[in-house]
Amino acid sequence: MIDDPTNEPPDPASVEGRPAEGARPPRGGLRPDRPKKRDVNGWVILDKGVGMTSTHAVAVVKRAFNAKKAGHAGTLDPLASGILPIALGEATKTVPFVMDGLKSYRFTVTWGIETDTDDAEGRPVATSDARPSRAEVEAALPRFVGAIEQVPPRYSAIKVAGERAYDLARDGEIVELLARSVQIDRLAVVDHADGRTVIEAECGKGTYVRALARDLGRMLGCYGHVSALRRTRVGPFTEGEACKADALEAGAPNGNGAHLRPVETALDAVPAVPVSRDMALRLMRGQAVILRGRDAPSEGKAFATCGGILVAVGDVERGELVPHRVFHLGGTARPA
């Protein structure tokens, strides 16, 4: 709305972003029209650089596509680089499936110093002159493989009495976080030299690599912290399909489509079930449908497609698909 104190219709030229003849231009010069936000649906696999926050990364991608809605699947610390899957539009409904998927990391542990943040950004809280050998590190790793109990770092996004742990820690409060069960499937040393060890890890949701480095250092009696961290996989998304932020920013919104993956890519580990148009309409109303056919799943998660277009995802219970999320991706008439 244009504030016009004369109550007269505004000059058409000023509405289009050009000052009317004799009018005083807005402070700071002409304000270019903002591009209209678009309905963009899909996944962008960003290779986040060191120093960028996850929130900033989402803003970059959202702006690059002029997208109305965006979110990420799993925070990546500013000091870390690597895979940050960003969901646009309807893809935000599939974020939990990506976050529950396997994650892979390559990280460097610097021995001899433990910090209050468990990474290179924090201040030292314990030091040692001892340095482990590669054989000693490799011998310790099996203790951390499988279902283990892990105490998250004090500087983490975990909520304590409604507040983030890192906010409490920054205010000087002593934060005591409870151990919780996490799953680590694989740990392997890939390099060891000059008081540092590079380790590859495959783990499940909720695992903190910083805490792993801290606990390894304590077990080895030499202390340690993460000095470099890169995430190489999140669920179905890997480094091979990732793009850089500067490539997105250099491209036009309509020209960035090559970096957009289909919404259902996040559901690669979930069985797909084709349904008829009538069944699709029922699912989109939130109603369950009976799945028929020899290959139809009888239990577990599944997603339905109609004409190759994603319609809904939910649970199969006694041969019925109960939708939990429905999608509006076009190609199927919406219910009245």
N, C-alpha and C positions, 0 to 999 in steps of 0.2 A: 504494500500500500504506500502511495506517495502522499506525504504530508503537505497539503496545499492550503496555507492559511487564508487565501482569498476565496476559497470555496468555488473556484472556477475550474473547469476541466483542464488538466495539465496539457501542455503542448505535446503533440505526438513525438516530436524530436527528442524531448527529454525522457519520455517513456522508453525509447529505444536505446538510451544510454548516451545520447548526444544532447548537450545543453541547448535550450531554445535561444534564439537570437537575443542578445542583451542580458541573458541570464548569467549569474555568477557560477562558475564550475564548482563542483564539490571539492572540499578540502582534500589536498593530495592529488588532484587531477581527476581524470575520468575513471570511473569504476567499470571495468569490463563486465559484461553479463556473465554470470556464473553458468557453466554447463548444467543442463538439467540432469538430475540423477536418473540412472537407468536400472531396470530390472535385469540384473546379471546373475546367472545361476551356474555354479560350478566351483571347482577347486583350483587355486593357484599354489604351486609348490615353490615357495620362495627359499632361495639360498641366502639366509640372513647373514649379514656381515657383523664383525665384532664392533661393539659400541652402540649398536641399534637396539632399542627396546622392542619387545614383542608388540606393544601397543602402537609404537611408531611404525612398525612394519605393516600392521593392519591398515593404518591410515594411508601409507604409501600405495598399497595395493588397491584400496578402496578408491583413492583419488585417480589412480591410473586407469581404472575402468569406469569412473563416474558411477560407481555402484551405490545402490541405496542401502545395502546391508552387508556387513562383513564381520567375521570373527576368526580366531585362530584355534588350532587344535593342539594345545600344550605350550605353555610358556617356555621360552628359551632365554636364559640370562643375557644381559647386554655383553658380558665378556665372552659369551659362547657364539659360535657360528654354526651354520648348517641348516638343516631342513626345518622349515616352519610352514606347515600346511595352513593355508588361509582359505576359509570358506566364504563364498559369496552367495547372497540370496537364499534360495531353497537348500543349498548345500549346508547351511548352518544347522539344519535338522539332523544331519548325519555326523556331526562333530563327535558325539560320544563313541561311535564305532571306531573312529580313527584314534581317539585318545586311549581306547582299550587295547589297541594293537601293539605289536612288538616294536621296540625302539632300539636303535643301534647307535653307539657313541665311540669316538676315538678321543682319548684324553691323555694329558700329560700330568703326572704327579711329580712335583718337586719335593725331594726329601729334606729333612732337617728342620722344617718350620711348619708348625700348625698355626692357622690364623682363626680369628673369631668368626669369619665368614666361610671358612673352609676353602677359600680360593685366594687368588693373588690380590684381590681388592681389599682384603681385610688387614688388620694389624696383627702382628705375631703375638701369640699367647703361650707358646711353648717351643723350645728349640732343642736340638741335639746335634752333636758332632758325628754321630753314627750315620752310615750310609749302607743300605742293603745291597747285596749282590743280585744279579738277575735271577740266579737260582733260588735265592731266598724269597724274592717276590713271587716267582712262579710257584713255589711250594706253599705260599700263603693263600693264593687265589682260590683254591678249591673250598676253603672255609667260607667263602662268600658266594658260592654258586648254589642255586636251588632256592627254596623258600626260606628266607632269613628274616630276622628281626632287625630293623634299622631305625635309629633315632635321626630324624630329619635335622638339617642344619638350623641353628637358631635364627639365621637370616633366611627365612623361607616364607612362602605365601600362605602357609598353614594358619588357620584362624585359632586364636586362643581367647576365649571369653568374648568372641565377636570381633576381635581385632587381629590384624595380620601380625605374625610373629616378627617379621622384619621391622615393623613400625615400633613394636614394644622394645626390641633389641636396640634400635637407634635411639630410643628415649632413655636408654641406660637400665632398663628393667631386666632382671634375671629371668630368662624364659626357659622353662623346663618342659621340653616336648617329650611325649610318650613314644616309645618304640612302636613300630607297626610292621606288619608282615609285607614284604615285597618279594618279587620273583626275579631272580637273575639267572638267565639260561646259559650264558657263556662269558668267560673272561680269558683274555689271552694277551701276553706280552708281545709287542711287535718291535720294540726298540728299548735299549737300556744303555745310558751313557751319561757321564758328567753329573751324577747325582739326580738324574731324572729317569722316569720310566714311562714309556708310551704304552697304553693299554687299550684294547678294544673290548667293548661290552655289548651284550644283547640282554635286554631286560624288559620287564613289564611296567605297567602304569604305577606311578608313585615312587619310583626308585630315584634316589638322589646320588648322582655320581660324586658330588662334593663330599657327601657323607661316607661314601665308599673309600675315597682317598684318605679321609681323616681316620677311619677305622683301620685301614691297612697300615697307616703310619704308626698307630698306637700298637697294633699287634706286633709289628716288626721292631718296636722300640726305638724308632728314629723320628717319628712324627712326619707329617706330609700334608700337602694341600694341592688342589688342582690349579695348575698354571696355564693350561690351554684345554679347550673343550670344543669338540665339533660333533654335532648330531648328523648321522649319515642315513638314518632311516626313521620314518614314523609310519607304522602300519603298512599300507601298500605303496607308500611314496618313498622314492629313493633319490640319490644325488643325480642320477642320469637324466631325470626329467625336471630338475629344478632350474629356476631362472633368477637372475640378479635383480635387485631393486632398480639399479640405474638403467637396465634394459627396459623395464616397464615404464619408468619415468620418461625415457626418450621416445617411446612409442605413443601413437595416438590411441585414445580409448577404443575406437573401433578396430584398431589394428593389433590389439593385444590378444586377440582371440586365440592365437596359436599357443598361448601360455595357459589356456583355460581347459581344465579336465572336466569330464562329465560328473554330475552329482553322484551317480551310482558307483563311481570309482572307489569311493569310500567303503562300499559294501562288497568288495571283492571276496571277502571271506564268508559272505552270507549267501545261501542258495537263492536263485532267482526263479520266480514262478510266473509264467505268462497267464493272463486272465482275459476274459471277454470284456467288451465295452460295458455290458450291464453289471458285471462283477466289479469293474473298475469304479463305476458310479456308486455302487454300494460301499465300497471301501472308502471312497472320498467323503461319504456321509458319516464315516466312523463305524460302519456296520461290518460285522464279520461275514466272510464268505466261505463256503465249503470248497476245498481244493479237490479236484478230481484228476485222475490219471495215474498211471503206474509209477511215474517218477516224482509225484508230488510228495513233499516232506510231510511226515505225520506229527512231528514235534520240533521245537526249537525256533530260532529266528529265520525269517524269510522276507524277501521283498518282491512285490508284484509289479509287473510291467504290462502295458497294454499297447500293442503296436510298436514295441520297442522303447516305449517311454515309461519312465519310473512313475508309479502311482502311489505306492504306500509301502511301509516297512512295519513289521510287527512280529507277533509270536504265533506259531502254529500250535494249536491246542486241540487234540483229538480230531485232527483232520480239518480244522477250521483256522483260517488266517484272521487273527484279531489285529486290526491296524492300530499302531501307536503314533505313527507320523504319516501324514498324507502330503502329497506334493502336487504343486500346480505348475507344471512345466509345459503345458500346451499339448495339443494333439488329441486330448480327451475332453469331451464336453464336461463342464463343471456341473455339479448337481444344483438344482434349483433351490 
